[in-house]
Amino acid sequence: METWGRGIEKICEACEKHGVPMPEYTLHPEDIMIKFTALQNVKIPKCQSGGLSGGLADRLDDVLEILRKTPSVTNAELVELLGIPLRSVQRKMKRLKEQGIIERKGGKRYGHWEIKK
């Protein structure tokens, strides 16, 4: 059972488990600041590099690549292949349709995606 006030303890346990230096805590009257030291040997996944919006173009390219190979791919399959949430897949597909890059041919069940550009 979870209890209140175990957050710092859990952070320390996780740091120890992964061999990361313990965080530094700075206490202020109204808040607490925690400073973590990043590992130098950790590889950042492609979708996380470049900040909040950095991976968008790469992900769109990934979607197009999958559509070229499997035109009948579903959104659920794209979620699995790309490792991103369904809502993200839906936004990317909407963007590609609005830009005229892809078009759906046929119905939802038996249709396929056609790449225009």
N, CA, C and O atoms as CSV, one atom per row, in Angstrom:
chain,resi,resn,atom,element,x,y,z
A,1,MET,N,N,0.837,-1.178,0.000
A,1,MET,CA,C,0.000,0.000,0.000
A,1,MET,C,C,0.880,1.239,0.000
A,1,MET,O,O,1.850,1.318,0.754
A,2,GLU,N,N,0.545,2.197,-0.837
A,2,GLU,CA,C,1.286,3.457,-0.915
A,2,GLU,C,C,0.960,4.326,0.293
A,2,GLU,O,O,-0.158,4.313,0.806
A,3,THR,N,N,1.955,5.073,0.730
A,3,THR,CA,C,1.744,6.011,1.828
A,3,THR,C,C,2.265,7.367,1.417
A,3,THR,O,O,3.144,7.469,0.561
A,4,TRP,N,N,1.731,8.404,2.019
A,4,TRP,CA,C,2.179,9.760,1.757
A,4,TRP,C,C,3.602,9.925,2.258
A,4,TRP,O,O,3.964,9.374,3.298
A,5,GLY,N,N,4.409,10.675,1.529
A,5,GLY,CA,C,5.750,10.997,1.997
A,5,GLY,C,C,6.817,10.005,1.605
A,5,GLY,O,O,7.937,10.093,2.108
A,6,ARG,N,N,6.521,9.069,0.732
A,6,ARG,CA,C,7.526,8.092,0.307
A,6,ARG,C,C,8.186,8.472,-1.010
A,6,ARG,O,O,8.997,7.708,-1.532
A,7,GLY,N,N,7.859,9.631,-1.553
A,7,GLY,CA,C,8.386,10.030,-2.854
A,7,GLY,C,C,9.897,10.122,-2.884
A,7,GLY,O,O,10.535,9.593,-3.794
A,8,ILE,N,N,10.476,10.790,-1.895
A,8,ILE,CA,C,11.936,10.940,-1.854
A,8,ILE,C,C,12.602,9.583,-1.671
A,8,ILE,O,O,13.628,9.295,-2.287
A,9,GLU,N,N,12.016,8.762,-0.828
A,9,GLU,CA,C,12.562,7.422,-0.611
A,9,GLU,C,C,12.545,6.610,-1.908
A,9,GLU,O,O,13.514,5.918,-2.219
A,10,LYS,N,N,11.457,6.692,-2.657
A,10,LYS,CA,C,11.360,5.965,-3.926
A,10,LYS,C,C,12.367,6.486,-4.947
A,10,LYS,O,O,12.950,5.706,-5.700
A,11,ILE,N,N,12.573,7.805,-4.973
A,11,ILE,CA,C,13.555,8.394,-5.887
A,11,ILE,C,C,14.941,7.857,-5.565
A,11,ILE,O,O,15.684,7.461,-6.463
A,12,CYS,N,N,15.286,7.844,-4.285
A,12,CYS,CA,C,16.609,7.347,-3.867
A,12,CYS,C,C,16.781,5.869,-4.195
A,12,CYS,O,O,17.853,5.453,-4.634
A,13,GLU,N,N,15.738,5.078,-3.987
A,13,GLU,CA,C,15.797,3.652,-4.318
A,13,GLU,C,C,16.008,3.446,-5.822
A,13,GLU,O,O,16.792,2.589,-6.231
A,14,ALA,N,N,15.309,4.229,-6.635
A,14,ALA,CA,C,15.449,4.109,-8.083
A,14,ALA,C,C,16.849,4.521,-8.540
A,14,ALA,O,O,17.438,3.879,-9.410
A,15,CYS,N,N,17.377,5.591,-7.951
A,15,CYS,CA,C,18.732,6.029,-8.302
A,15,CYS,C,C,19.748,4.951,-7.951
A,15,CYS,O,O,20.656,4.666,-8.732
A,16,GLU,N,N,19.595,4.362,-6.791
A,16,GLU,CA,C,20.512,3.306,-6.365
A,16,GLU,C,C,20.396,2.090,-7.279
A,16,GLU,O,O,21.407,1.501,-7.665
A,17,LYS,N,N,19.170,1.714,-7.625
A,17,LYS,CA,C,18.923,0.558,-8.490
A,17,LYS,C,C,19.588,0.717,-9.854
A,17,LYS,O,O,20.116,-0.249,-10.404
A,18,HIS,N,N,19.563,1.943,-10.406
A,18,HIS,CA,C,20.099,2.187,-11.743
A,18,HIS,C,C,21.528,2.724,-11.741
A,18,HIS,O,O,22.071,3.043,-12.799
A,19,GLY,N,N,22.133,2.826,-10.576
A,19,GLY,CA,C,23.512,3.288,-10.501
A,19,GLY,C,C,23.686,4.761,-10.802
A,19,GLY,O,O,24.740,5.181,-11.279
A,20,VAL,N,N,22.667,5.544,-10.529
A,20,VAL,CA,C,22.693,6.976,-10.777
A,20,VAL,C,C,23.065,7.684,-9.479
A,20,VAL,O,O,22.642,7.253,-8.406
A,21,PRO,N,N,23.851,8.766,-9.551
A,21,PRO,CA,C,24.162,9.498,-8.320
A,21,PRO,C,C,22.884,9.995,-7.634
A,21,PRO,O,O,21.905,10.339,-8.296
A,22,MET,N,N,22.909,10.026,-6.319
A,22,MET,CA,C,21.748,10.495,-5.558
A,22,MET,C,C,21.474,11.961,-5.892
A,22,MET,O,O,22.408,12.734,-6.108
A,23,PRO,N,N,20.205,12.341,-5.935
A,23,PRO,CA,C,19.862,13.730,-6.241
A,23,PRO,C,C,20.257,14.674,-5.117
A,23,PRO,O,O,20.401,14.271,-3.963
A,24,GLU,N,N,20.428,15.940,-5.480
A,24,GLU,CA,C,20.714,16.973,-4.489
A,24,GLU,C,C,19.417,17.715,-4.193
A,24,GLU,O,O,18.687,18.085,-5.113
A,25,TYR,N,N,19.130,17.932,-2.924
A,25,TYR,CA,C,17.894,18.594,-2.512
A,25,TYR,C,C,18.200,19.990,-1.990
A,25,TYR,O,O,19.138,20.178,-1.216
A,26,THR,N,N,17.407,20.967,-2.418
A,26,THR,CA,C,17.505,22.326,-1.910
A,26,THR,C,C,16.129,22.690,-1.370
A,26,THR,O,O,15.142,22.699,-2.104
A,27,LEU,N,N,16.079,22.989,-0.074
A,27,LEU,CA,C,14.807,23.310,0.568
A,27,LEU,C,C,14.598,24.813,0.626
A,27,LEU,O,O,15.488,25.566,1.020
A,28,HIS,N,N,13.420,25.229,0.232
A,28,HIS,CA,C,12.992,26.617,0.319
A,28,HIS,C,C,11.741,26.644,1.192
A,28,HIS,O,O,11.071,25.620,1.327
A,29,PRO,N,N,11.409,27.785,1.784
A,29,PRO,CA,C,10.223,27.827,2.632
A,29,PRO,C,C,8.937,27.381,1.917
A,29,PRO,O,O,8.056,26.783,2.534
A,30,GLU,N,N,8.836,27.676,0.609
A,30,GLU,CA,C,7.597,27.354,-0.105
A,30,GLU,C,C,7.695,26.136,-1.016
A,30,GLU,O,O,6.673,25.685,-1.533
A,31,ASP,N,N,8.894,25.587,-1.230
A,31,ASP,CA,C,9.023,24.429,-2.110
A,31,ASP,C,C,10.338,23.704,-1.867
A,31,ASP,O,O,11.126,24.074,-0.997
A,32,ILE,N,N,10.550,22.667,-2.658
A,32,ILE,CA,C,11.791,21.891,-2.612
A,32,ILE,C,C,12.279,21.737,-4.052
A,32,ILE,O,O,11.479,21.501,-4.958
A,33,MET,N,N,13.585,21.870,-4.264
A,33,MET,CA,C,14.170,21.713,-5.588
A,33,MET,C,C,15.051,20.464,-5.560
A,33,MET,O,O,15.840,20.257,-4.638
A,34,ILE,N,N,14.894,19.639,-6.595
A,34,ILE,CA,C,15.676,18.411,-6.691
A,34,ILE,C,C,16.516,18.479,-7.961
A,34,ILE,O,O,15.997,18.731,-9.048
A,35,LYS,N,N,17.824,18.250,-7.813
A,35,LYS,CA,C,18.735,18.283,-8.957
A,35,LYS,C,C,19.249,16.865,-9.205
A,35,LYS,O,O,19.848,16.245,-8.325
A,36,PHE,N,N,19.002,16.359,-10.426
A,36,PHE,CA,C,19.466,15.041,-10.822
A,36,PHE,C,C,20.681,15.177,-11.722
A,36,PHE,O,O,20.781,16.126,-12.500
A,37,THR,N,N,21.596,14.237,-11.619
A,37,THR,CA,C,22.760,14.188,-12.495
A,37,THR,C,C,22.487,13.141,-13.565
A,37,THR,O,O,22.244,11.977,-13.248
A,38,ALA,N,N,22.524,13.541,-14.816
A,38,ALA,CA,C,22.236,12.622,-15.919
A,38,ALA,C,C,23.411,11.684,-16.151
A,38,ALA,O,O,24.571,12.052,-15.967
A,39,LEU,N,N,23.085,10.471,-16.557
A,39,LEU,CA,C,24.126,9.522,-16.929
A,39,LEU,C,C,24.701,9.912,-18.277
A,39,LEU,O,O,23.961,10.336,-19.164
A,40,GLN,N,N,25.981,9.778,-18.441
A,40,GLN,CA,C,26.629,10.137,-19.694
A,40,GLN,C,C,26.569,9.008,-20.717
A,40,GLN,O,O,26.724,9.255,-21.913
A,41,ASN,N,N,26.346,7.772,-20.266
A,41,ASN,CA,C,26.385,6.634,-21.183
A,41,ASN,C,C,24.996,6.152,-21.596
A,41,ASN,O,O,24.870,5.064,-22.158
A,42,VAL,N,N,23.961,6.932,-21.331
A,42,VAL,CA,C,22.608,6.538,-21.686
A,42,VAL,C,C,22.282,7.026,-23.086
A,42,VAL,O,O,22.495,8.195,-23.404
A,43,LYS,N,N,21.769,6.138,-23.920
A,43,LYS,CA,C,21.375,6.500,-25.277
A,43,LYS,C,C,19.934,7.002,-25.245
A,43,LYS,O,O,19.044,6.316,-24.744
A,44,ILE,N,N,19.709,8.204,-25.783
A,44,ILE,CA,C,18.377,8.794,-25.819
A,44,ILE,C,C,17.663,8.285,-27.057
A,44,ILE,O,O,18.209,8.376,-28.156
A,45,PRO,N,N,16.438,7.743,-26.909
A,45,PRO,CA,C,15.705,7.271,-28.085
A,45,PRO,C,C,15.474,8.389,-29.085
A,45,PRO,O,O,15.374,9.556,-28.706
A,46,LYS,N,N,15.389,8.035,-30.362
A,46,LYS,CA,C,15.241,9.001,-31.447
A,46,LYS,C,C,14.053,9.927,-31.237
A,46,LYS,O,O,14.148,11.120,-31.527
A,47,CYS,N,N,12.936,9.404,-30.739
A,47,CYS,CA,C,11.733,10.213,-30.606
A,47,CYS,C,C,11.832,11.232,-29.480
A,47,CYS,O,O,11.012,12.148,-29.426
A,48,GLN,N,N,12.807,11.109,-28.574
A,48,GLN,CA,C,12.923,12.035,-27.472
A,48,GLN,C,C,13.983,13.097,-27.692
A,48,GLN,O,O,14.041,14.072,-26.943
A,49,SER,N,N,14.816,12.930,-28.692
A,49,SER,CA,C,15.868,13.915,-28.910
A,49,SER,C,C,15.301,15.162,-29.553
A,49,SER,O,O,14.347,15.085,-30.326
A,50,GLY,N,N,15.875,16.307,-29.242
A,50,GLY,CA,C,15.464,17.534,-29.895
A,50,GLY,C,C,14.378,18.297,-29.187
A,50,GLY,O,O,13.801,19.212,-29.774
A,51,GLY,N,N,14.073,17.964,-27.954
A,51,GLY,CA,C,13.093,18.732,-27.198
A,51,GLY,C,C,11.670,18.316,-27.478
A,51,GLY,O,O,11.410,17.225,-27.984
A,52,LEU,N,N,10.753,19.201,-27.142
A,52,LEU,CA,C,9.340,18.869,-27.216
A,52,LEU,C,C,8.847,18.631,-28.630
A,52,LEU,O,O,8.033,17.735,-28.850
A,53,SER,N,N,9.317,19.407,-29.591
A,53,SER,CA,C,8.803,19.260,-30.953
A,53,SER,C,C,9.838,18.704,-31.914
A,53,SER,O,O,9.569,18.631,-33.114
A,54,GLY,N,N,11.012,18.308,-31.435
A,54,GLY,CA,C,12.104,17.911,-32.309
A,54,GLY,C,C,11.861,16.654,-33.107
A,54,GLY,O,O,12.355,16.546,-34.229
A,55,GLY,N,N,11.114,15.687,-32.571
A,55,GLY,CA,C,10.964,14.418,-33.237
A,55,GLY,C,C,9.785,14.328,-34.171
A,55,GLY,O,O,9.565,13.271,-34.762
A,56,LEU,N,N,9.014,15.391,-34.333
A,56,LEU,CA,C,7.791,15.337,-35.124
A,56,LEU,C,C,8.066,14.963,-36.572
A,56,LEU,O,O,7.399,14.079,-37.110
A,57,ALA,N,N,9.024,15.607,-37.212
A,57,ALA,CA,C,9.310,15.313,-38.623
A,57,ALA,C,C,9.788,13.878,-38.779
A,57,ALA,O,O,9.401,13.203,-39.733
A,58,ASP,N,N,10.612,13.406,-37.873
A,58,ASP,CA,C,11.097,12.031,-37.928
A,58,ASP,C,C,9.936,11.049,-37.795
A,58,ASP,O,O,9.883,10.042,-38.500
A,59,ARG,N,N,9.027,11.342,-36.907
A,59,ARG,CA,C,7.885,10.454,-36.701
A,59,ARG,C,C,6.982,10.443,-37.929
A,59,ARG,O,O,6.460,9.389,-38.291
A,60,LEU,N,N,6.787,11.582,-38.576
A,60,LEU,CA,C,5.986,11.615,-39.800
A,60,LEU,C,C,6.651,10.793,-40.892
A,60,LEU,O,O,5.980,10.089,-41.646
A,61,ASP,N,N,7.976,10.885,-40.972
A,61,ASP,CA,C,8.719,10.079,-41.939
A,61,ASP,C,C,8.554,8.591,-41.633
A,61,ASP,O,O,8.428,7.772,-42.543
A,62,ASP,N,N,8.555,8.253,-40.342
A,62,ASP,CA,C,8.367,6.863,-39.937
A,62,ASP,C,C,6.977,6.367,-40.335
A,62,ASP,O,O,6.823,5.242,-40.811
A,63,VAL,N,N,5.971,7.215,-40.135
A,63,VAL,CA,C,4.602,6.858,-40.520
A,63,VAL,C,C,4.539,6.614,-42.023
A,63,VAL,O,O,3.971,5.615,-42.463
A,64,LEU,N,N,5.115,7.515,-42.816
A,64,LEU,CA,C,5.096,7.363,-44.270
A,64,LEU,C,C,5.813,6.096,-44.721
A,64,LEU,O,O,5.370,5.415,-45.646
A,65,GLU,N,N,6.914,5.790,-44.066
A,65,GLU,CA,C,7.667,4.573,-44.384
A,65,GLU,C,C,6.802,3.328,-44.165
A,65,GLU,O,O,6.790,2.414,-44.990
A,66,ILE,N,N,6.092,3.308,-43.057
A,66,ILE,CA,C,5.213,2.168,-42.754
A,66,ILE,C,C,4.080,2.102,-43.766
A,66,ILE,O,O,3.734,1.017,-44.232
A,67,LEU,N,N,3.490,3.254,-44.116
A,67,LEU,CA,C,2.394,3.270,-45.087
A,67,LEU,C,C,2.856,2.794,-46.463
A,67,LEU,O,O,2.087,2.161,-47.186
A,68,ARG,N,N,4.094,3.090,-46.829
A,68,ARG,CA,C,4.622,2.609,-48.113
A,68,ARG,C,C,4.711,1.079,-48.124
A,68,ARG,O,O,4.376,0.430,-49.115
A,69,LYS,N,N,5.168,0.522,-47.006
A,69,LYS,CA,C,5.350,-0.929,-46.909
A,69,LYS,C,C,4.028,-1.660,-46.703
A,69,LYS,O,O,3.818,-2.746,-47.243
A,70,THR,N,N,3.131,-1.048,-45.908
A,70,THR,CA,C,1.868,-1.702,-45.558
A,70,THR,C,C,0.727,-0.700,-45.682
A,70,THR,O,O,0.317,-0.119,-44.676
A,71,PRO,N,N,0.207,-0.482,-46.874
A,71,PRO,CA,C,-0.840,0.521,-47.074
A,71,PRO,C,C,-2.120,0.263,-46.281
A,71,PRO,O,O,-2.881,1.197,-46.029
A,72,SER,N,N,-2.371,-0.972,-45.886
A,72,SER,CA,C,-3.597,-1.300,-45.161
A,72,SER,C,C,-3.405,-1.270,-43.642
A,72,SER,O,O,-4.254,-1.772,-42.904
A,73,VAL,N,N,-2.317,-0.697,-43.177
A,73,VAL,CA,C,-2.010,-0.673,-41.748
A,73,VAL,C,C,-3.102,0.104,-40.993
A,73,VAL,O,O,-3.647,1.084,-41.501
A,74,THR,N,N,-3.405,-0.353,-39.778
A,74,THR,CA,C,-4.396,0.320,-38.939
A,74,THR,C,C,-3.696,1.237,-37.938
A,74,THR,O,O,-2.488,1.137,-37.723
A,75,ASN,N,N,-4.474,2.127,-37.334
A,75,ASN,CA,C,-3.904,3.005,-36.301
A,75,ASN,C,C,-3.363,2.192,-35.139
A,75,ASN,O,O,-2.321,2.530,-34.578
A,76,ALA,N,N,-4.059,1.124,-34.769
A,76,ALA,CA,C,-3.600,0.275,-33.665
A,76,ALA,C,C,-2.244,-0.349,-34.000
A,76,ALA,O,O,-1.374,-0.454,-33.135
A,77,GLU,N,N,-2.070,-0.760,-35.249
A,77,GLU,CA,C,-0.785,-1.329,-35.664
A,77,GLU,C,C,0.308,-0.268,-35.661
A,77,GLU,O,O,1.451,-0.551,-35.302
A,78,LEU,N,N,-0.043,0.964,-36.064
A,78,LEU,CA,C,0.935,2.059,-36.025
A,78,LEU,C,C,1.378,2.338,-34.595
A,78,LEU,O,O,2.550,2.624,-34.354
A,79,VAL,N,N,0.452,2.258,-33.651
A,79,VAL,CA,C,0.793,2.452,-32.236
A,79,VAL,C,C,1.868,1.451,-31.837
A,79,VAL,O,O,2.864,1.818,-31.213
A,80,GLU,N,N,1.669,0.197,-32.194
A,80,GLU,CA,C,2.638,-0.854,-31.843
A,80,GLU,C,C,3.978,-0.649,-32.545
A,80,GLU,O,O,5.034,-0.772,-31.925
A,81,LEU,N,N,3.932,-0.340,-33.823
A,81,LEU,CA,C,5.167,-0.195,-34.598
A,81,LEU,C,C,5.986,1.026,-34.187
A,81,LEU,O,O,7.216,0.974,-34.159
A,82,LEU,N,N,5.295,2.133,-33.868
A,82,LEU,CA,C,5.990,3.379,-33.542
A,82,LEU,C,C,6.264,3.532,-32.051
A,82,LEU,O,O,7.149,4.287,-31.649
A,83,GLY,N,N,5.506,2.816,-31.241
A,83,GLY,CA,C,5.688,2.930,-29.789
A,83,GLY,C,C,5.220,4.269,-29.246
A,83,GLY,O,O,5.806,4.800,-28.303
A,84,ILE,N,N,4.165,4.815,-29.838
A,84,ILE,CA,C,3.617,6.090,-29.378
A,84,ILE,C,C,2.126,5.907,-29.101
A,84,ILE,O,O,1.534,4.940,-29.580
A,85,PRO,N,N,1.505,6.813,-28.340
A,85,PRO,CA,C,0.088,6.682,-28.018
A,85,PRO,C,C,-0.817,6.798,-29.249
A,85,PRO,O,O,-0.447,7.396,-30.259
A,86,LEU,N,N,-2.005,6.212,-29.137
A,86,LEU,CA,C,-2.984,6.255,-30.214
A,86,LEU,C,C,-3.299,7.689,-30.625
A,86,LEU,O,O,-3.375,7.992,-31.816
A,87,ARG,N,N,-3.481,8.566,-29.652
A,87,ARG,CA,C,-3.818,9.958,-29.967
A,87,ARG,C,C,-2.716,10.615,-30.809
A,87,ARG,O,O,-3.015,11.417,-31.693
A,88,SER,N,N,-1.461,10.286,-30.547
A,88,SER,CA,C,-0.354,10.824,-31.344
A,88,SER,C,C,-0.418,10.306,-32.772
A,88,SER,O,O,-0.182,11.057,-33.719
A,89,VAL,N,N,-0.735,9.032,-32.931
A,89,VAL,CA,C,-0.881,8.458,-34.272
A,89,VAL,C,C,-2.009,9.170,-35.010
A,89,VAL,O,O,-1.862,9.527,-36.179
A,90,GLN,N,N,-3.134,9.376,-34.330
A,90,GLN,CA,C,-4.276,10.037,-34.960
A,90,GLN,C,C,-3.921,11.456,-35.404
A,90,GLN,O,O,-4.318,11.879,-36.489
A,91,ARG,N,N,-3.178,12.195,-34.574
A,91,ARG,CA,C,-2.771,13.555,-34.944
A,91,ARG,C,C,-1.856,13.545,-36.155
A,91,ARG,O,O,-1.998,14.383,-37.046
A,92,LYS,N,N,-0.921,12.610,-36.198
A,92,LYS,CA,C,0.011,12.539,-37.325
A,92,LYS,C,C,-0.725,12.177,-38.619
A,92,LYS,O,O,-0.446,12.745,-39.675
A,93,MET,N,N,-1.656,11.239,-38.533
A,93,MET,CA,C,-2.420,10.860,-39.713
A,93,MET,C,C,-3.281,12.033,-40.183
A,93,MET,O,O,-3.385,12.277,-41.385
A,94,LYS,N,N,-3.890,12.749,-39.262
A,94,LYS,CA,C,-4.708,13.909,-39.617
A,94,LYS,C,C,-3.850,14.966,-40.314
A,94,LYS,O,O,-4.255,15.553,-41.317
A,95,ARG,N,N,-2.672,15.191,-39.768
A,95,ARG,CA,C,-1.773,16.194,-40.355
A,95,ARG,C,C,-1.369,15.807,-41.779
A,95,ARG,O,O,-1.360,16.644,-42.681
A,96,LEU,N,N,-1.036,14.536,-41.966
A,96,LEU,CA,C,-0.645,14.068,-43.300
A,96,LEU,C,C,-1.807,14.185,-44.290
A,96,LEU,O,O,-1.598,14.523,-45.455
A,97,LYS,N,N,-3.035,13.903,-43.826
A,97,LYS,CA,C,-4.213,14.042,-44.701
A,97,LYS,C,C,-4.461,15.506,-45.044
A,97,LYS,O,O,-4.726,15.836,-46.200
A,98,GLU,N,N,-4.374,16.387,-44.044
A,98,GLU,CA,C,-4.615,17.815,-44.275
A,98,GLU,C,C,-3.594,18.417,-45.227
A,98,GLU,O,O,-3.921,19.323,-45.992
A,99,GLN,N,N,-2.373,17.926,-45.188
A,99,GLN,CA,C,-1.324,18.430,-46.077
A,99,GLN,C,C,-1.398,17.800,-47.469
A,99,GLN,O,O,-0.609,18.139,-48.350
A,100,GLY,N,N,-2.344,16.885,-47.661
A,100,GLY,CA,C,-2.508,16.244,-48.959
A,100,GLY,C,C,-1.435,15.223,-49.273
A,100,GLY,O,O,-1.239,14.874,-50.437
A,101,ILE,N,N,-0.746,14.743,-48.274
A,101,ILE,CA,C,0.332,13.780,-48.494
A,101,ILE,C,C,-0.220,12.364,-48.603
A,101,ILE,O,O,0.292,11.553,-49.375
A,102,ILE,N,N,-1.267,12.065,-47.830
A,102,ILE,CA,C,-1.885,10.746,-47.891
A,102,ILE,C,C,-3.390,10.893,-48.102
A,102,ILE,O,O,-3.987,11.927,-47.801
A,103,GLU,N,N,-3.977,9.825,-48.627
A,103,GLU,CA,C,-5.427,9.798,-48.838
A,103,GLU,C,C,-5.915,8.378,-48.580
A,103,GLU,O,O,-5.256,7.405,-48.945
A,104,ARG,N,N,-7.068,8.278,-47.953
A,104,ARG,CA,C,-7.656,6.971,-47.667
A,104,ARG,C,C,-8.496,6.550,-48.871
A,104,ARG,O,O,-9.357,7.302,-49.328
A,105,LYS,N,N,-8.245,5.362,-49.374
A,105,LYS,CA,C,-9.015,4.784,-50.482
A,105,LYS,C,C,-9.790,3.594,-49.922
A,105,LYS,O,O,-9.224,2.719,-49.267
A,106,GLY,N,N,-11.086,3.578,-50.189
A,106,GLY,CA,C,-11.918,2.493,-49.682
A,106,GLY,C,C,-12.410,2.802,-48.273
A,106,GLY,O,O,-12.180,3.891,-47.747
A,107,GLY,N,N,-13.081,1.845,-47.679
A,107,GLY,CA,C,-13.667,2.040,-46.360
A,107,GLY,C,C,-12.681,1.844,-45.223
A,107,GLY,O,O,-11.505,1.542,-45.425
A,108,LYS,N,N,-13.204,2.025,-44.026
A,108,LYS,CA,C,-12.359,1.876,-42.837
A,108,LYS,C,C,-11.831,0.449,-42.688
A,108,LYS,O,O,-10.671,0.234,-42.336
A,109,ARG,N,N,-12.696,-0.509,-42.961
A,109,ARG,CA,C,-12.330,-1.899,-42.704
A,109,ARG,C,C,-11.425,-2.505,-43.780
A,109,ARG,O,O,-10.449,-3.184,-43.461
A,110,TYR,N,N,-11.746,-2.263,-45.034
A,110,TYR,CA,C,-10.998,-2.917,-46.117
A,110,TYR,C,C,-10.226,-1.933,-46.999
A,110,TYR,O,O,-9.712,-2.308,-48.054
A,111,GLY,N,N,-10.150,-0.696,-46.568
A,111,GLY,CA,C,-9.461,0.308,-47.363
A,111,GLY,C,C,-7.957,0.267,-47.180
A,111,GLY,O,O,-7.418,-0.596,-46.486
A,112,HIS,N,N,-7.287,1.229,-47.824
A,112,HIS,CA,C,-5.828,1.339,-47.715
A,112,HIS,C,C,-5.437,2.810,-47.850
A,112,HIS,O,O,-6.236,3.645,-48.274
A,113,TRP,N,N,-4.204,3.103,-47.484
A,113,TRP,CA,C,-3.674,4.453,-47.577
A,113,TRP,C,C,-2.890,4.601,-48.862
A,113,TRP,O,O,-2.115,3.722,-49.237
A,114,GLU,N,N,-3.095,5.710,-49.527
A,114,GLU,CA,C,-2.359,6.034,-50.745
A,114,GLU,C,C,-1.501,7.277,-50.489
A,114,GLU,O,O,-2.003,8.301,-50.026
A,115,ILE,N,N,-0.221,7.179,-50.791
A,115,ILE,CA,C,0.678,8.321,-50.629
A,115,ILE,C,C,0.666,9.133,-51.909
A,115,ILE,O,O,0.946,8.610,-52.988
A,116,LYS,N,N,0.340,10.417,-51.787
A,116,LYS,CA,C,0.172,11.291,-52.943
A,116,LYS,C,C,1.472,11.940,-53.378
A,116,LYS,O,O,1.719,12.089,-54.575
A,117,LYS,N,N,2.302,12.326,-52.429
A,117,LYS,CA,C,3.536,13.080,-52.755
A,117,LYS,C,C,4.744,12.218,-52.528
A,117,LYS,O,O,5.871,12.664,-52.743
